[in-house]
């Protein structure tokens, strides 16, 4: 009697595929935004990251593509998280939607924000969406760190990222209100975004590897 054919390699579960795609989107988006900020005609290290997306900049398309890729990465990570992390997934989904708004609504030259500068409606929408997107990601870190049912690796990543993100977020908020535009807030903003990007990529990678390692294997007969 002929031996039954063995099944081929098992396809990655949907959550693992979403996590892998999330890591790729976050990495690609971060690279595109960095290129736009570094190579663009903005004010350099003293300006906001969003200034790379001003309409008359030659690197504005690269900036927007990068922001949209980051938004996709957040939404995919929200879909990839385990069911025990529904609160964190919801926060990441909200962060992804606000990131989409941030990329779709362009600020004016200099991206002015109150209370020290006169801002247009587009500036206010863009600034609010950007701030809420980052806040949602930081709260997602907190939700994972406080969820006992979360996988230990994800809790550790969230705790480490949170230890860096919370002081940076607080300092950025104070600098925005008390100091305004300048080198201080530019450095704080970049560091906070760096922490968020590294955490997103690391968490997505950890979820993908965990899902793939737990995929059931066919026992040899």
C-alpha positions as CSV (number, residue, x, y, z in Angstrom):
1,X,0.0,0.0,0.0
2,X,1.4,3.3,-1.0
3,X,2.5,5.6,1.8
4,X,0.3,8.7,2.1
5,X,1.9,11.9,1.0
6,X,3.2,14.2,3.7
7,X,1.8,17.7,3.9
8,X,4.1,20.5,2.9
9,X,5.4,23.2,5.3
10,X,2.5,24.7,7.3
11,X,1.7,28.3,6.4
12,X,2.2,30.9,9.0
13,X,-0.9,31.7,11.0
14,X,-2.6,35.0,10.1
15,X,-1.5,36.8,13.3
16,X,2.1,35.8,12.6
17,X,1.8,37.1,9.1
18,X,0.3,40.4,10.3
19,X,3.1,40.7,12.9
20,X,5.8,40.2,10.2
21,X,4.1,42.7,7.9
22,X,3.9,45.1,10.8
23,X,7.6,44.9,11.5
24,X,8.4,45.5,7.9
25,X,6.1,48.5,7.6
26,X,7.5,50.1,10.8
27,X,11.1,49.6,9.6
28,X,10.3,50.9,6.1
29,X,8.3,53.8,7.4
30,X,11.0,54.9,9.9
31,X,13.7,54.8,7.1
32,X,11.5,56.9,4.7
33,X,10.8,59.5,7.4
34,X,14.4,59.7,8.5
35,X,15.6,60.2,4.9
36,X,13.0,63.0,4.4
37,X,14.0,64.7,7.7
38,X,17.8,64.4,7.1
39,X,17.9,65.2,3.4
40,X,15.0,67.6,3.2
41,X,15.3,71.4,3.3
42,X,13.9,71.7,6.8
43,X,15.6,73.5,9.7
44,X,17.6,70.4,10.7
45,X,17.9,69.4,14.4
46,X,16.0,72.4,15.7
47,X,12.7,71.8,13.8
48,X,9.8,69.4,14.1
49,X,9.9,66.1,12.3
50,X,6.6,67.0,10.6
51,X,8.3,69.9,8.7
52,X,9.7,67.3,6.3
53,X,6.2,66.8,5.0
54,X,5.5,70.5,4.1
55,X,4.0,70.6,0.6
56,X,6.8,72.6,-1.1
57,X,9.5,70.2,0.1
58,X,10.9,67.8,-2.5
59,X,11.0,65.1,0.2
60,X,7.4,65.5,1.3
61,X,6.2,62.5,-0.7
62,X,8.8,60.3,1.0
63,X,7.7,61.7,4.4
64,X,4.1,60.9,3.8
65,X,4.8,57.4,2.5
66,X,6.8,56.8,5.6
67,X,4.0,58.1,7.9
68,X,1.4,55.9,6.1
69,X,3.7,52.9,6.4
70,X,4.0,53.5,10.1
71,X,0.3,53.8,10.4
72,X,-0.1,50.5,8.6
73,X,2.5,49.0,11.0
74,X,0.4,50.1,14.0
75,X,-2.8,48.7,12.6
76,X,-1.2,45.4,11.6
77,X,0.4,45.1,15.1
78,X,-3.1,45.7,16.6
79,X,-4.4,42.8,14.6
80,X,-1.5,40.6,15.5
81,X,-1.5,40.9,19.3
82,X,-2.9,38.0,21.4
83,X,-6.5,38.1,22.4
84,X,-5.5,38.9,26.0
85,X,-4.2,42.2,24.9
86,X,-7.4,43.7,23.4
87,X,-7.0,47.0,25.3
88,X,-3.5,47.4,23.8
89,X,-4.7,46.4,20.4
90,X,-7.5,49.0,20.6
91,X,-5.0,51.7,21.5
92,X,-2.7,50.8,18.7
93,X,-5.6,50.9,16.2
94,X,-6.5,54.4,17.5
95,X,-2.8,55.3,17.2
96,X,-2.7,54.0,13.6
97,X,-5.8,56.0,12.6
98,X,-4.4,59.2,14.1
99,X,-1.1,58.6,12.3
100,X,-3.1,58.3,9.1
101,X,-4.6,61.7,9.8
102,X,-1.2,63.2,10.6
103,X,0.1,62.0,7.3
104,X,-2.9,63.1,5.3
105,X,-3.2,66.7,6.8
106,X,-0.1,68.7,6.0
107,X,1.0,71.5,8.3
108,X,2.1,74.9,7.0
109,X,5.7,76.1,6.9
110,X,7.4,75.6,10.2
111,X,4.4,73.6,11.6
112,X,3.5,76.4,14.1
113,X,1.7,75.4,17.3
114,X,0.3,77.5,20.1
115,X,0.8,79.0,22.6
116,X,3.9,80.8,21.1
117,X,3.0,80.7,17.4
118,X,-0.1,81.4,15.3
119,X,-1.4,78.2,13.8
120,X,-3.8,77.4,11.0
121,X,-6.6,74.9,11.2
122,X,-4.5,72.4,9.3
123,X,-1.6,73.0,11.8
124,X,-3.9,72.3,14.7
125,X,-5.4,69.1,13.1
126,X,-1.9,67.8,12.2
127,X,-0.4,68.6,15.6
128,X,-3.3,67.1,17.5
129,X,-3.3,64.0,15.4
130,X,0.5,63.5,15.8
131,X,0.3,64.0,19.6
132,X,-2.6,61.7,20.0
133,X,-1.0,59.0,17.9
134,X,2.2,59.0,20.0
135,X,0.1,59.1,23.2
136,X,-1.9,56.1,22.1
137,X,1.3,54.1,21.5
138,X,2.6,55.0,24.9
139,X,-0.6,53.9,26.5
140,X,-0.5,50.7,24.5
141,X,2.9,50.0,26.1
142,X,1.4,50.6,29.5
143,X,-1.6,48.3,28.8
144,X,0.8,45.5,27.8
145,X,3.1,46.0,30.8
146,X,0.1,45.9,33.2
147,X,-1.6,42.9,31.6
148,X,-0.7,39.8,33.6
149,X,-2.0,37.4,30.9
150,X,0.4,39.0,28.3
151,X,3.3,36.9,27.2
152,X,6.4,37.6,29.4
153,X,8.5,38.7,26.4
154,X,6.0,41.3,25.4
155,X,5.6,42.6,28.9
156,X,9.4,43.0,29.2
157,X,9.6,44.9,26.0
158,X,6.7,47.2,27.0
159,X,8.2,47.8,30.4
160,X,11.6,48.8,29.0
161,X,10.1,51.0,26.3
162,X,7.8,52.6,28.9
163,X,10.6,53.4,31.2
164,X,12.1,55.5,28.4
165,X,8.9,56.8,26.8
166,X,7.1,58.2,29.9
167,X,9.8,60.7,30.9
168,X,10.3,61.7,27.3
169,X,6.6,62.2,26.8
170,X,6.3,64.3,30.0
171,X,9.3,66.4,29.1
172,X,8.0,66.9,25.6
173,X,4.6,68.1,26.8
174,X,6.2,70.5,29.3
175,X,8.7,71.9,26.7
176,X,5.9,72.3,24.2
177,X,3.9,74.5,26.6
178,X,6.7,76.2,28.5
179,X,9.5,76.6,25.9
180,X,8.0,76.1,22.4
181,X,9.9,75.6,19.2
182,X,13.6,75.0,19.5
183,X,16.4,72.5,19.9
184,X,15.1,71.1,23.2
185,X,11.7,70.0,21.9
186,X,13.3,68.8,18.7
187,X,15.6,66.4,20.5
188,X,12.9,65.2,22.9
189,X,10.5,64.6,20.0
190,X,13.0,62.6,18.0
191,X,14.0,60.5,21.0
192,X,10.3,59.7,21.9
193,X,9.6,58.7,18.3
194,X,12.7,56.6,18.2
195,X,11.5,54.7,21.3
196,X,8.1,54.2,19.8
197,X,9.5,52.9,16.5
198,X,12.0,50.5,18.2
199,X,9.3,49.2,20.5
200,X,6.8,48.7,17.6
201,X,9.4,46.8,15.5
202,X,10.6,44.7,18.4
203,X,7.1,43.8,19.6
204,X,5.9,42.9,16.1
205,X,9.0,40.7,15.6
206,X,8.5,39.0,19.0
207,X,4.8,38.3,18.2
208,X,5.8,36.9,14.8
209,X,8.5,34.6,16.2
210,X,6.2,33.4,19.0
211,X,3.4,32.6,16.7
212,X,5.6,30.7,14.3
213,X,7.3,28.7,17.0
214,X,3.9,27.7,18.4
215,X,2.5,26.6,15.1
216,X,1.6,22.8,15.4
217,X,4.0,20.5,13.6
218,X,3.0,17.3,12.0
219,X,4.3,14.2,13.8
220,X,6.3,11.7,11.7
221,X,4.6,8.4,11.4
